[in-house]
Amino acid sequence: DTTLEHSTGLRLLHGEADWTPGLVIDAYGERGVAAFDGEGADAFWRPRLPAIIKAFADGGYHLSSVINKDGTETLWGTPPAKEASQFEENGVLYEVDVWHGHKTGFFLDQRPNRQLLCKPCGLQILPKLVNA
């Protein structure tokens, strides 16, 4: 996928689409954000997170921490500073508030639409619109 060439914000797992029903993990640089769809998914996936994160590392994608989508708990790794995370997408630097943001913090699945918008309007205006 050419839209991922210059991107450090990624959806690593997307629930049923990746054979992990009830679990979504997004990465913003080295910080991961996990969302469990209910208590059953939480009970099933939480003890498996270390193995999942190790599999990412074995595949070349390293996370330093994973927090829950509410930002109230560090699920794995070193508790990160409670500050905005930065990530790059198609040459544009974004900041996302993973502590108070919507769901896992950002609509990473909308990457192609943001790329389409950047062409006619220029790269400088889009981050201001997204973070407004």
N, C-alpha and C positions, 0 to 999 in steps of 0.2 A: 504494500500500500504506500504510494508515494506521499500521501498526506502525513505519514508518520515519520518521514525522513528527518524533519527538524522539530520533533515534538518530544517533550518530556512529561506531558500530561497524557496518561493512557488509561483506558479501561482494561484492567488485567483480566478480570473475570466478570462475565455478564450473565449470571444466573443460569436459567435453563438453556440459553443459547450456547453455553460452555459446559454443559453437563454438571453444573453446580447449582441446582435449584435452591433458591432462597438466599444466595450469597452473591453480592456484588463487591468487587474490590477495584477502586480507582487509585492511581498513583499520580502524585504531583511531585516530580523529581524523585527523591528518595523517601517521601512520606506517603504512606498508604492510608486509605480510608475504607473501612469495611461497613457494609450494610447487610443486616440479616433481616429477612422478611418473616418476622414473627419469632415466637419463643421456640418452636420446633426447629427452625433453621438455626437459631442461635445455639441451641443445645447440641445439634448435630455438627455444625461447622466450627464452632469456637475451639474445641479440643484438637481439631485438625489444622488450624491455622499455621502452627509452626512447620508442619510438613509441606503445606501449600507454599509458604514463603521460601522454604528451602528449595522447592522445585523451581520457583522463579529465579532464585540465586543461581542454581545449577544451570539454568537456561540463559544466564547473563544479565538478569534484571535484579538489582539489589535494592532492598528496602531497608532503611534504618529504623523505621517504626511503622506501626499500623494502629490507628485509632478507630473508635467506633464512630458512626455517622453523626452522633450527637456531640462528639468531642468531649464526652465526659469520662472516657476511659481509654487508657493505652492497652491495646489487646496484645501487642507484641513489640519487643524492642525497647529502646530507650525513650522515655517520655519526651516528646518534642516540645520545643518552646511554643507557647500559645500566641503565635503570630501568623500572619498570612503566609501562605506558601506561594512561591513563584514557580512558574513553569513556562516553557516555550512551546509555541505551536505555530508552525509554518513561518518562523522568523519573527513572531510577535510574542513579547513577554507579557504574561498575565499574572495577576495576583488573585488568589482565591482564599476566602476565609473558610477553612475546613472546620473550624470550631463552631461557626454559627450559620454556615451556608445551607442551601437547599439540598436535601438528600446527602450526597457525598461531596457537595461543594460546587460543582460545575457541570454543565451539560456537555461532557466530553464527546458524546455521540453526535453532536452538532458540528463537529470539526469541518466537514465538507461545506456546510452552509456558511460558516465563518470565513472559510477560504474564498468562497464565491463572493462574499461581500467585500473582502479586502481588496479585490482586484479593482473595482471601480471607485471605491471611496478612499483608498490609501490605507496604509498600515497604522497610522497614528490614531485615527478616530475610534477604531473598533474597541480597543481595551477600555477606553473611557466610557463607551456605551455599555459594555458588559458589566463593568464594575460600578456603575452609577447606582 
